[in-house]
Amino acid sequence: MFFFNPTYLMFMLPAFIIMGLTSWYVRSAYNKWGRIPARSRLSGSEAAQRLISRSGLYGVQVQGTRGELTDHYDPRNKTLFLSNGVANGASVAALAIAAHELGHAQQDAEEYFPLRFRSALVPMVNIGSNLGWILIMIGLFLQVTQIAWLGVMVFAGGAVFALATLPVEFDASARAKRLLSETGIIQTDEERRGVNAVLNAAALTYVAGLITAILQLLYYVMLVSGGGRRRG
C-alpha cells in the first residue's frame, strides 16, 4: 500500500515540521499580545461593530463561536464569527484578529476577485480531496496511468486553493492594519507592532499550508510517474 511508503515521509516531514513551527509561532504571538490591553479598551466585538459602521457594512452581523482562534467570516450569511477570547478580549491580539475578519467582510462587499475565485474553488477542493487519492489508488492498482493522472489533476485543486488563499489573507491583514490605524482603535507604535506580529504570524500558516499542499502533490506525481515507468 502506497500510504505507508517511506518516501511519503521524505516529502511530508519538512511540511510537518513547518506546520508545527508556524502553529507554535501563531500561538506564541497570540498569547503574548493577548495579554497586552489596547489603550482604546475596546473588545474585539466592539471594535468589529465600530469598523462595520466605519466601512458602511451594515448588513454584517457579529456572533460568538466556540473554540480558540476559530474566528472567521462567513460570506453566505454575512456574519463575523469571533471566538470568546477575541469577542470579549480587549487585547491587541483580539483587535488584530477581529479587524482581519472584518477585512474579509470588506472583500465580500467589494466582490474582491481573489475571494470570489477562492470561494468558487471550494466545491472542487471538497470533492478532489477525497476523490483524487481514490483515483490514484485505482489507477495504480489497475495499472491504468490515465486514471492515476486524472486523480493527480483532481488532487491538484488543493494546491490551487492554497495558492489562491494567499492574496485573500494578505489583503485582509493589510486592510485590518489600515482600518485599526485610521479609526484610532490602535494608537501607539507598540500596539502597531503587536498587530503586525499577530497578523504576520497568522499569514505564515497559509504559506505553510501551500508548502504542504505542493509537497503532497509532488509526492503523488512522483508515485504515478514511477508507476508509469514500471509499467513501461
C-alpha positions as CSV (number, residue, x, y, z in Angstrom):
1,M,0.0,0.0,0.0
2,F,1.5,3.3,-1.1
3,F,0.1,5.0,2.0
4,F,2.9,3.5,4.0
5,N,5.6,4.3,1.5
6,P,8.6,5.7,3.4
7,T,9.1,8.1,0.5
8,Y,5.9,9.8,1.7
9,L,7.7,10.8,4.9
10,M,10.6,12.1,2.9
11,F,8.2,14.5,1.1
12,M,6.0,15.4,4.0
13,L,8.3,15.5,7.0
14,P,9.5,19.0,6.1
15,A,5.9,20.1,5.8
16,F,5.0,18.6,9.2
17,I,7.9,20.5,10.7
18,I,7.0,23.8,9.1
19,M,3.3,23.4,10.1
20,G,4.4,22.6,13.7
21,L,6.7,25.6,13.9
22,T,4.1,28.0,12.4
23,S,1.4,26.7,14.7
24,W,3.7,27.3,17.7
25,Y,4.6,30.8,16.4
26,V,1.0,31.8,16.0
27,R,0.1,30.7,19.5
28,S,3.2,32.4,20.9
29,A,2.3,35.7,19.2
30,Y,-1.4,35.4,20.2
31,N,-0.5,34.6,23.8
32,K,2.0,37.4,24.1
33,W,-0.2,40.2,22.6
34,G,-3.4,38.6,24.1
35,R,-2.0,39.7,27.5
36,I,-1.4,43.3,26.4
37,P,-4.5,45.5,26.7
38,A,-5.2,48.1,24.0
39,R,-5.5,51.7,25.1
40,S,-8.8,52.1,23.4
41,R,-10.2,49.5,25.8
42,L,-12.5,48.1,23.1
43,S,-13.2,44.4,23.0
44,G,-12.9,42.6,19.7
45,S,-16.6,42.6,19.3
46,E,-16.9,46.3,20.0
47,A,-14.1,47.1,17.6
48,A,-15.8,44.9,14.9
49,Q,-19.0,46.9,15.4
50,R,-17.2,50.2,15.1
51,L,-15.4,49.1,12.0
52,I,-18.6,47.8,10.4
53,S,-20.1,51.3,10.9
54,R,-17.0,52.9,9.6
55,S,-17.0,50.8,6.5
56,G,-20.7,51.0,5.9
57,L,-21.2,47.3,6.1
58,Y,-24.5,47.5,7.9
59,G,-25.7,44.1,6.8
60,V,-22.8,42.3,8.6
61,Q,-23.6,40.7,11.9
62,V,-21.2,39.7,14.7
63,Q,-21.7,36.5,16.6
64,G,-19.7,34.4,19.0
65,T,-18.3,31.0,18.2
66,R,-16.7,28.2,20.3
67,G,-13.1,27.4,20.5
68,E,-9.9,29.3,20.4
69,L,-8.6,31.0,17.2
70,T,-11.7,29.8,15.4
71,D,-12.6,33.3,14.2
72,H,-13.9,33.5,10.6
73,Y,-16.2,35.4,8.3
74,D,-19.0,33.6,6.5
75,P,-20.0,35.3,3.3
76,R,-23.1,33.1,3.0
77,N,-24.9,34.9,5.9
78,K,-22.7,38.0,6.1
79,T,-21.7,37.1,9.7
80,L,-18.4,37.7,11.5
81,F,-17.8,34.8,14.0
82,L,-15.5,35.7,16.8
83,S,-14.2,33.3,19.4
84,N,-14.8,34.1,23.0
85,G,-11.2,35.3,23.7
86,V,-11.4,37.7,20.7
87,A,-15.0,38.8,21.1
88,N,-14.7,39.7,24.8
89,G,-11.0,40.4,25.0
90,A,-9.7,44.0,24.8
91,S,-6.2,43.0,23.9
92,V,-4.0,44.0,20.9
93,A,-4.3,40.4,19.6
94,A,-8.1,40.4,19.9
95,L,-8.4,43.7,17.9
96,A,-6.0,42.4,15.2
97,I,-8.0,39.2,14.7
98,A,-11.4,41.0,14.7
99,A,-10.1,43.6,12.2
100,H,-8.7,40.8,10.0
101,E,-12.0,39.1,9.7
102,L,-13.7,42.4,9.1
103,G,-11.3,42.8,6.2
104,H,-12.8,39.7,4.7
105,A,-16.3,41.3,5.0
106,Q,-15.0,44.3,3.1
107,Q,-13.7,42.0,0.4
108,D,-17.0,40.3,0.2
109,A,-18.9,43.6,-0.1
110,E,-16.5,44.8,-2.8
111,E,-16.7,41.5,-4.7
112,Y,-12.9,41.2,-4.4
113,F,-11.9,38.9,-7.2
114,P,-9.4,36.7,-5.3
115,L,-12.0,36.0,-2.7
116,R,-14.7,35.1,-5.3
117,F,-12.2,32.9,-7.1
118,R,-11.2,31.0,-3.9
119,S,-14.9,30.6,-3.0
120,A,-15.6,29.1,-6.4
121,L,-12.8,26.5,-5.8
122,V,-14.4,25.2,-2.6
123,P,-16.7,22.6,-4.1
124,M,-13.9,21.3,-6.4
125,V,-11.5,21.1,-3.5
126,N,-14.0,19.3,-1.2
127,I,-14.6,16.7,-3.9
128,G,-11.0,16.5,-5.0
129,S,-9.5,15.9,-1.5
130,N,-11.4,12.6,-1.3
131,L,-11.7,11.6,-4.9
132,G,-8.2,12.4,-6.0
133,W,-6.3,9.8,-4.0
134,I,-9.0,7.2,-4.7
135,L,-8.5,7.6,-8.4
136,I,-4.7,7.5,-7.9
137,M,-5.1,4.2,-5.9
138,I,-7.4,2.7,-8.5
139,G,-5.2,3.7,-11.4
140,L,-2.1,2.3,-9.8
141,F,-3.8,-0.9,-8.7
142,L,-5.2,-1.5,-12.3
143,Q,-2.1,-0.1,-13.8
144,V,-4.0,2.4,-15.8
145,T,-1.9,5.5,-15.6
146,Q,-4.6,7.7,-17.3
147,I,-6.8,7.2,-14.2
148,A,-4.0,7.8,-11.8
149,W,-3.0,11.0,-13.6
150,L,-6.7,12.1,-13.5
151,G,-6.5,11.6,-9.8
152,V,-3.4,13.8,-9.6
153,M,-5.1,16.5,-11.6
154,V,-8.2,16.4,-9.3
155,F,-6.0,16.4,-6.2
156,A,-4.1,19.4,-7.5
157,G,-7.1,21.5,-6.7
158,G,-6.0,21.6,-3.1
159,A,-2.7,23.3,-4.1
160,V,-4.5,25.8,-6.3
161,F,-6.8,26.6,-3.4
162,A,-3.9,27.1,-1.0
163,L,-2.2,29.4,-3.6
164,A,-5.5,31.4,-4.1
165,T,-5.8,31.8,-0.3
166,L,-2.6,33.8,0.0
167,P,-3.7,37.1,-1.7
168,V,-7.0,36.9,0.1
169,E,-5.4,36.6,3.5
170,F,-2.6,39.1,2.9
171,D,-5.1,41.7,1.7
172,A,-7.4,41.1,4.7
173,S,-4.5,41.7,7.0
174,A,-3.4,44.9,5.1
175,R,-7.0,46.1,5.4
176,A,-7.0,45.3,9.1
177,K,-3.9,47.3,9.8
178,R,-5.1,50.3,7.9
179,L,-8.6,50.3,9.5
180,L,-7.2,50.0,13.0
181,S,-4.9,52.9,12.5
182,E,-7.3,55.1,10.6
183,T,-10.1,54.7,13.2
184,G,-7.7,55.3,16.2
185,I,-8.6,51.9,17.7
186,I,-4.8,51.2,17.6
187,Q,-2.9,54.3,18.8
188,T,0.7,53.5,19.8
189,D,3.7,52.1,18.0
190,E,3.8,49.2,20.4
191,E,0.2,48.3,19.5
192,R,1.1,48.5,15.8
193,R,4.0,46.2,16.4
194,G,1.6,43.8,18.2
195,V,-0.9,43.9,15.4
196,N,1.8,43.3,12.8
197,A,3.2,40.4,14.9
198,V,-0.2,38.6,15.2
199,L,-1.2,39.1,11.6
200,N,2.2,38.2,10.2
201,A,2.3,35.0,12.3
202,A,-1.2,34.1,11.0
203,A,-0.1,34.7,7.4
204,L,2.7,32.2,7.8
205,T,0.2,29.4,8.4
206,Y,-1.2,30.0,4.9
207,V,2.3,29.9,3.5
208,A,2.9,26.6,5.4
209,G,-0.4,25.3,4.0
210,L,0.7,26.0,0.5
211,I,4.1,24.3,1.0
212,T,2.3,21.3,2.5
213,A,-0.1,21.1,-0.5
214,I,2.7,21.3,-3.0
215,L,4.8,18.7,-1.3
216,Q,1.9,16.3,-1.1
217,L,1.1,16.9,-4.8
218,L,4.7,16.3,-5.8
219,Y,4.6,13.0,-3.9
220,Y,1.7,11.8,-5.9
221,V,3.3,13.0,-9.1
222,M,6.4,11.0,-8.3
223,L,4.3,8.0,-7.3
224,V,2.3,8.0,-10.5
225,S,5.4,8.7,-12.7
226,G,7.2,5.8,-11.1
227,G,4.2,3.5,-11.7
228,G,4.0,4.5,-15.3
229,R,7.7,3.8,-15.8
230,R,7.4,0.4,-14.1
231,R,4.5,-0.5,-16.4
232,G,6.5,0.5,-19.4
